Amino acid sequence: MTIFNKLSMMTAGAILTALGTIATSSSVHAATTFFGPSPYQSFNDSPLKGGDYSYFYLEDFEDGALNTPGVTSSNGQVNGPEPLRDSVDADDGLIDGNGVNGYSYYLADNSVIFTFDQNVLGSLPTDAGITWTDSFPIGDVVFEAFNADNVSLGTIVASYLGDGSVAGGTAEDRFFGVFNTDGISAIKISMPNSTDWEVDHLQYGLSNSKPVPEPVSILGSLAAGAIGVCLRQRQQKN
């Protein structure tokens, strides 16, 4: 083998290594998508509605319990209608700017984690989300998701959410969600400066479609082209 051929093959190896690293990075990045914070009055406002799922559950707490399959919470409780309640607007049958006649999940702590059970569900959900509905005082809301190995997929933050009222207004309600092709083991929602707040419409499902990130395909073609060039150069020299 000539020096030129050796250098050509070494160059191809270097190109493949670099492209492989970029492809892996692009794949990991493209596999996770966060949604929100977005206004939410009913399930019709959910980015997760209408997908092609093997299973999908919407927990609206309207039966007074957290009891959809395969999910548990770290803390909190379901509370029913009262003058201080702030349920998702449509849960009482009307979209009228008021959530006092529905049920919601109440937190007397800074955060809550909803954990998904793969043994019960069969597979971890690829899509999950929840709606923040109220707090006292007004503050930041942080949403975080975790992969199958319980490693954080990232966070999204909504600054200064709230309307300063405890009368059940719904204009400030916001949805937070995530999609990850490899599965979601848990979602966490937090309010660092409040221990008096509510969430509603926990939802999660297993998507039947797992898109292949385009950058990986493009880089794979480039890598194959690099090998072909080097091999042709080698054949010509021989």
C-alpha positions as a Markdown table, in Angstrom:
| # | Residue | x | y | z |
|---|---|---|---|---|
| 1 | Met | 0.0 | 0.0 | 0.0 |
| 2 | Thr | 1.4 | 3.4 | -1.0 |
| 3 | Ile | 1.7 | 6.3 | 1.5 |
| 4 | Phe | -1.1 | 8.0 | -0.5 |
| 5 | Asn | -3.5 | 5.1 | 0.1 |
| 6 | Lys | -2.6 | 4.9 | 3.8 |
| 7 | Leu | -3.3 | 8.6 | 4.1 |
| 8 | Ser | -6.6 | 8.2 | 2.2 |
| 9 | Met | -7.8 | 5.4 | 4.4 |
| 10 | Met | -6.7 | 7.3 | 7.5 |
| 11 | Thr | -8.6 | 10.4 | 6.2 |
| 12 | Ala | -11.7 | 8.3 | 5.7 |
| 13 | Gly | -11.5 | 6.9 | 9.2 |
| 14 | Ala | -11.2 | 10.4 | 10.6 |
| 15 | Ile | -14.1 | 11.6 | 8.6 |
| 16 | Leu | -16.2 | 8.6 | 9.7 |
| 17 | Thr | -15.4 | 9.2 | 13.3 |
| 18 | Ala | -16.2 | 12.9 | 13.1 |
| 19 | Leu | -19.5 | 12.2 | 11.2 |
| 20 | Gly | -20.4 | 9.5 | 13.6 |
| 21 | Thr | -20.0 | 11.8 | 16.5 |
| 22 | Ile | -22.1 | 14.5 | 14.9 |
| 23 | Ala | -24.8 | 12.0 | 13.9 |
| 24 | Thr | -25.1 | 10.7 | 17.4 |
| 25 | Ser | -25.3 | 14.2 | 18.8 |
| 26 | Ser | -27.9 | 15.2 | 16.2 |
| 27 | Ser | -29.9 | 12.0 | 16.9 |
| 28 | Val | -29.9 | 12.6 | 20.7 |
| 29 | His | -30.9 | 16.2 | 20.2 |
| 30 | Ala | -33.7 | 15.4 | 17.7 |
| 31 | Ala | -35.2 | 12.7 | 19.8 |
| 32 | Thr | -36.5 | 15.1 | 22.5 |
| 33 | Thr | -39.1 | 17.9 | 21.9 |
| 34 | Phe | -40.6 | 20.1 | 24.6 |
| 35 | Phe | -44.0 | 21.8 | 24.3 |
| 36 | Gly | -45.2 | 24.9 | 26.0 |
| 37 | Pro | -45.8 | 26.7 | 28.1 |
| 38 | Ser | -49.0 | 27.2 | 26.1 |
| 39 | Pro | -52.5 | 28.4 | 27.0 |
| 40 | Tyr | -54.9 | 25.6 | 27.9 |
| 41 | Gln | -58.6 | 25.6 | 28.5 |
| 42 | Ser | -59.5 | 22.0 | 27.5 |
| 43 | Phe | -57.9 | 18.9 | 26.1 |
| 44 | Asn | -58.4 | 20.3 | 22.6 |
| 45 | Asp | -55.5 | 22.7 | 23.4 |
| 46 | Ser | -53.1 | 19.8 | 24.1 |
| 47 | Pro | -50.2 | 19.4 | 21.6 |
| 48 | Leu | -50.5 | 15.7 | 22.4 |
| 49 | Lys | -54.1 | 15.3 | 21.2 |
| 50 | Gly | -54.7 | 13.5 | 17.9 |
| 51 | Gly | -51.5 | 11.4 | 17.8 |
| 52 | Asp | -51.1 | 7.8 | 16.8 |
| 53 | Tyr | -50.7 | 6.0 | 20.1 |
| 54 | Ser | -50.5 | 2.4 | 21.3 |
| 55 | Tyr | -52.0 | 3.7 | 24.5 |
| 56 | Phe | -52.9 | 7.2 | 25.8 |
| 57 | Tyr | -54.3 | 8.3 | 29.1 |
| 58 | Leu | -55.8 | 11.7 | 30.2 |
| 59 | Glu | -56.0 | 12.1 | 34.0 |
| 60 | Asp | -58.4 | 15.0 | 34.6 |
| 61 | Phe | -59.0 | 14.0 | 38.3 |
| 62 | Glu | -62.7 | 14.5 | 37.9 |
| 63 | Asp | -63.5 | 11.2 | 39.7 |
| 64 | Gly | -61.6 | 12.5 | 42.7 |
| 65 | Ala | -58.5 | 10.4 | 42.4 |
| 66 | Leu | -55.2 | 9.9 | 40.6 |
| 67 | Asn | -55.9 | 6.4 | 39.2 |
| 68 | Thr | -55.0 | 6.2 | 35.5 |
| 69 | Pro | -52.8 | 3.1 | 34.9 |
| 70 | Gly | -49.0 | 3.1 | 35.4 |
| 71 | Val | -48.4 | 6.4 | 37.1 |
| 72 | Thr | -47.7 | 7.5 | 40.7 |
| 73 | Ser | -47.0 | 10.8 | 42.3 |
| 74 | Ser | -44.4 | 11.9 | 44.9 |
| 75 | Asn | -46.8 | 14.0 | 46.8 |
| 76 | Gly | -50.0 | 16.1 | 46.5 |
| 77 | Gln | -53.7 | 15.4 | 46.6 |
| 78 | Val | -56.8 | 15.7 | 44.5 |
| 79 | Asn | -59.2 | 18.4 | 45.7 |
| 80 | Gly | -62.8 | 19.0 | 44.5 |
| 81 | Pro | -65.0 | 22.0 | 43.7 |
| 82 | Glu | -64.8 | 24.9 | 46.1 |
| 83 | Pro | -64.5 | 28.7 | 45.8 |
| 84 | Leu | -60.6 | 28.5 | 45.8 |
| 85 | Arg | -60.4 | 25.6 | 43.3 |
| 86 | Asp | -58.7 | 26.1 | 39.9 |
| 87 | Ser | -59.5 | 23.2 | 37.6 |
| 88 | Val | -59.0 | 23.2 | 33.8 |
| 89 | Asp | -61.8 | 25.4 | 32.5 |
| 90 | Ala | -63.7 | 22.9 | 30.5 |
| 91 | Asp | -63.9 | 20.2 | 33.2 |
| 92 | Asp | -67.2 | 21.5 | 34.6 |
| 93 | Gly | -68.7 | 21.3 | 31.1 |
| 94 | Leu | -68.3 | 25.0 | 30.2 |
| 95 | Ile | -65.5 | 27.2 | 29.0 |
| 96 | Asp | -66.3 | 30.3 | 30.9 |
| 97 | Gly | -63.1 | 31.6 | 32.5 |
| 98 | Asn | -63.7 | 29.9 | 35.8 |
| 99 | Gly | -62.4 | 26.6 | 37.2 |
| 100 | Val | -63.9 | 26.5 | 40.7 |
| 101 | Asn | -66.4 | 23.7 | 39.8 |
| 102 | Gly | -63.9 | 21.1 | 38.7 |
| 103 | Tyr | -61.2 | 18.9 | 40.3 |
| 104 | Ser | -57.5 | 19.6 | 40.3 |
| 105 | Tyr | -54.3 | 18.2 | 41.9 |
| 106 | Tyr | -53.2 | 20.4 | 44.8 |
| 107 | Leu | -49.6 | 20.9 | 46.0 |
| 108 | Ala | -48.5 | 22.1 | 49.4 |
| 109 | Asp | -44.8 | 21.6 | 48.4 |
| 110 | Asn | -42.4 | 23.2 | 45.9 |
| 111 | Ser | -42.5 | 20.3 | 43.4 |
| 112 | Val | -44.2 | 17.1 | 42.4 |
| 113 | Ile | -42.8 | 14.1 | 40.3 |
| 114 | Phe | -45.1 | 11.9 | 38.3 |
| 115 | Thr | -43.4 | 8.5 | 37.7 |
| 116 | Phe | -44.4 | 6.1 | 35.0 |
| 117 | Asp | -44.3 | 2.3 | 35.5 |
| 118 | Gln | -43.0 | 0.4 | 32.6 |
| 119 | Asn | -44.2 | -3.0 | 34.0 |
| 120 | Val | -47.7 | -1.8 | 34.2 |
| 121 | Leu | -47.8 | 0.1 | 30.9 |
| 122 | Gly | -45.7 | -2.4 | 28.9 |
| 123 | Ser | -43.5 | 0.4 | 27.6 |
| 124 | Leu | -42.7 | 3.8 | 28.9 |
| 125 | Pro | -44.6 | 6.7 | 27.4 |
| 126 | Thr | -43.0 | 8.7 | 24.6 |
| 127 | Asp | -45.3 | 11.7 | 25.2 |
| 128 | Ala | -46.2 | 13.3 | 28.6 |
| 129 | Gly | -47.5 | 16.6 | 29.9 |
| 130 | Ile | -49.4 | 18.4 | 32.5 |
| 131 | Thr | -51.3 | 21.7 | 32.9 |
| 132 | Trp | -50.3 | 24.3 | 35.6 |
| 133 | Thr | -53.5 | 26.1 | 36.7 |
| 134 | Asp | -52.9 | 28.3 | 39.7 |
| 135 | Ser | -50.5 | 29.4 | 42.5 |
| 136 | Phe | -50.1 | 31.8 | 45.4 |
| 137 | Pro | -48.0 | 33.9 | 45.1 |
| 138 | Ile | -47.2 | 34.5 | 41.4 |
| 139 | Gly | -43.9 | 32.8 | 40.5 |
| 140 | Asp | -41.8 | 30.8 | 38.1 |
| 141 | Val | -42.8 | 27.3 | 37.0 |
| 142 | Val | -40.2 | 24.8 | 36.0 |
| 143 | Phe | -41.0 | 21.6 | 34.0 |
| 144 | Glu | -38.5 | 18.8 | 33.7 |
| 145 | Ala | -38.5 | 15.3 | 32.1 |
| 146 | Phe | -36.4 | 12.2 | 32.6 |
| 147 | Asn | -35.4 | 9.4 | 30.2 |
| 148 | Ala | -35.6 | 5.7 | 30.8 |
| 149 | Asp | -32.3 | 5.8 | 32.8 |
| 150 | Asn | -33.8 | 8.6 | 35.0 |
| 151 | Val | -31.4 | 11.2 | 33.4 |
| 152 | Ser | -32.8 | 14.7 | 32.8 |
| 153 | Leu | -33.9 | 15.4 | 29.3 |
| 154 | Gly | -33.9 | 19.1 | 30.1 |
| 155 | Thr | -36.2 | 21.8 | 31.5 |
| 156 | Ile | -38.5 | 24.6 | 30.3 |
| 157 | Val | -39.3 | 27.6 | 32.5 |
| 158 | Ala | -42.2 | 29.9 | 32.5 |
| 159 | Ser | -41.5 | 33.1 | 34.4 |
| 160 | Tyr | -43.9 | 34.9 | 36.7 |
| 161 | Leu | -47.0 | 32.8 | 36.0 |
| 162 | Gly | -50.3 | 33.6 | 37.8 |
| 163 | Asp | -53.0 | 36.3 | 38.0 |
| 164 | Gly | -52.6 | 37.1 | 41.7 |
| 165 | Ser | -56.2 | 35.9 | 42.4 |
| 166 | Val | -57.5 | 32.8 | 44.2 |
| 167 | Ala | -60.9 | 33.0 | 42.6 |
| 168 | Gly | -60.4 | 30.2 | 40.0 |
| 169 | Gly | -59.6 | 32.2 | 36.9 |
| 170 | Thr | -58.3 | 30.2 | 34.0 |
| 171 | Ala | -56.7 | 32.7 | 31.6 |
| 172 | Glu | -53.2 | 32.0 | 33.0 |
| 173 | Asp | -53.4 | 28.2 | 32.8 |
| 174 | Arg | -50.4 | 26.8 | 30.9 |
| 175 | Phe | -49.6 | 23.4 | 29.4 |
| 176 | Phe | -46.1 | 21.8 | 29.7 |
| 177 | Gly | -45.2 | 18.7 | 27.8 |
| 178 | Val | -42.4 | 16.6 | 26.3 |
| 179 | Phe | -41.8 | 14.0 | 23.6 |
| 180 | Asn | -38.9 | 11.5 | 23.7 |
| 181 | Thr | -38.5 | 8.6 | 21.3 |
| 182 | Asp | -36.8 | 6.4 | 23.8 |
| 183 | Gly | -39.3 | 6.8 | 26.6 |
| 184 | Ile | -40.0 | 9.0 | 29.6 |
| 185 | Ser | -39.7 | 7.6 | 33.1 |
| 186 | Ala | -41.0 | 10.7 | 34.9 |
| 187 | Ile | -42.0 | 14.3 | 34.7 |
| 188 | Lys | -41.4 | 16.9 | 37.4 |
| 189 | Ile | -43.1 | 20.3 | 37.8 |
| 190 | Ser | -41.9 | 22.8 | 40.3 |
| 191 | Met | -42.6 | 26.3 | 41.8 |
| 192 | Pro | -39.5 | 27.3 | 43.7 |
| 193 | Asn | -41.3 | 30.2 | 45.6 |
| 194 | Ser | -44.7 | 28.6 | 46.3 |
| 195 | Thr | -46.2 | 25.8 | 48.4 |
| 196 | Asp | -49.8 | 26.6 | 47.4 |
| 197 | Trp | -50.5 | 25.7 | 43.8 |
| 198 | Glu | -52.4 | 23.4 | 41.5 |
| 199 | Val | -52.0 | 21.3 | 38.3 |
| 200 | Asp | -54.5 | 19.4 | 36.2 |
| 201 | His | -54.8 | 17.2 | 33.0 |
| 202 | Leu | -51.9 | 14.9 | 33.4 |
| 203 | Gln | -51.5 | 13.0 | 30.1 |
| 204 | Tyr | -49.2 | 10.4 | 28.7 |
| 205 | Gly | -49.0 | 8.0 | 25.8 |
| 206 | Leu | -46.9 | 5.7 | 23.7 |
| 207 | Ser | -46.5 | 7.0 | 20.1 |
| 208 | Asn | -46.5 | 4.5 | 17.3 |
| 209 | Ser | -44.4 | 6.8 | 15.1 |
| 210 | Lys | -40.8 | 7.4 | 15.9 |
| 211 | Pro | -39.3 | 9.9 | 13.4 |
| 212 | Val | -35.7 | 9.3 | 12.1 |
| 213 | Pro | -33.7 | 12.5 | 12.4 |
| 214 | Glu | -32.8 | 13.8 | 8.9 |
| 215 | Pro | -29.3 | 14.9 | 9.9 |
| 216 | Val | -28.3 | 11.3 | 10.6 |
| 217 | Ser | -29.4 | 10.2 | 7.1 |
| 218 | Ile | -27.5 | 13.0 | 5.4 |
| 219 | Leu | -24.3 | 12.4 | 7.4 |
| 220 | Gly | -24.6 | 8.7 | 6.7 |
| 221 | Ser | -24.6 | 9.4 | 2.9 |
| 222 | Leu | -21.6 | 11.7 | 3.3 |
| 223 | Ala | -19.7 | 9.1 | 5.2 |
| 224 | Ala | -20.4 | 6.4 | 2.5 |
| 225 | Gly | -19.3 | 8.9 | -0.1 |
| 226 | Ala | -16.0 | 9.5 | 1.8 |
| 227 | Ile | -15.3 | 5.7 | 1.8 |
| 228 | Gly | -16.1 | 5.4 | -1.9 |
| 229 | Val | -13.7 | 8.2 | -2.8 |
| 230 | Cys | -10.8 | 6.7 | -0.8 |
| 231 | Leu | -11.4 | 3.2 | -2.2 |
| 232 | Arg | -11.5 | 4.5 | -5.8 |
| 233 | Gln | -8.2 | 6.3 | -5.1 |
| 234 | Arg | -6.7 | 3.1 | -3.8 |
| 235 | Gln | -7.8 | 1.1 | -6.8 |
| 236 | Gln | -6.4 | 3.7 | -9.3 |
| 237 | Lys | -3.0 | 3.6 | -7.5 |
| 238 | Asn | -2.9 | -0.2 | -7.6 |
